[in-house]
């Protein structure tokens, strides 16, 4: 099977191509990228007026499968991913049972090949059952292709045990993805600790809940030499600590989610569970620091922390609602609208943050690029389309988003995975 993408504006961070090119795909590979390709193909896609970008790679999603399939499955999560132009995801291990050994990782990978339209990399837990008492099967999970371990949803509070886990990750050539939250300091908080929390009569979560663990984890990464990726950073001090770590040459990267670089606690007008996420929406000063960090290259990645829940788990007071929002189907449009359209980032920057840099962090040398010989994971993105986000159109089982009705510009028109069209508008 050959596919010819014509007249598109190719954005490729690897070769720095930024202009009108044709792209010829043969089977699962990109065969040729040239100004004009005359070769006959089985299918021709006219991408005029659209960007042809490397497929997005989301380092941080929750597919809830196995065990919580009423929230999401490998199939529905995959459908949501490709609708958002995401061709590879890293699925977090806080499933039921927790993904904490070689067999569980391998089983998800085996099932995903049959059930999901997107590539799924299952991340392994740091500790057995994410109970924080005993290390998980880190070597076995690395052998099964987990690429990273994470205790996402919580932090490993036992620093000695965590350090041992980091050493094992380093020995096995995988990364540590850190959810930075000192659970002893949360104290029942459900949103940012500020005047908005007082106004709504809700308990607050201070910035230090995140910052204390960011500092600890960077210091442990410095000692162990492990590649550390800081998930869903939300504070100005997290940005500063990542900046200092990079200046020191430490193998530390950071991600920011669209909700954290767009919304602040000031946007929470009423007690609405769809605004409850962990970490919470912070101050406008934190939002501006995150946005600037993406521009300055301090923060490397835009991920979603896609966290679907059933309606009954979110349609209640923030005090009782589950933490988390969905993001796979809105991330590209929100990023383009908030960062690219405003001139803060270029489209090339967007491709770096959403594909090229995540591929580098995972060591996926054949992804993150629209260039010859690479795997044909491609997103075609229309930068002219303006519309309002409608949660009722989501492919995800989760409809929990604060962005319902939010006007955006930019829409994924085609997604190709392994050279096959898996989504078209």
Order of alpha helices (4+ residues) and beta strands (2+ residues): beta-beta-beta-beta-beta-beta-alpha-beta-alpha-beta-alpha-beta-alpha-beta-beta-alpha-beta-alpha-beta-alpha-beta-alpha-alpha-beta-beta-alpha-alpha-alpha-alpha-beta-beta-beta
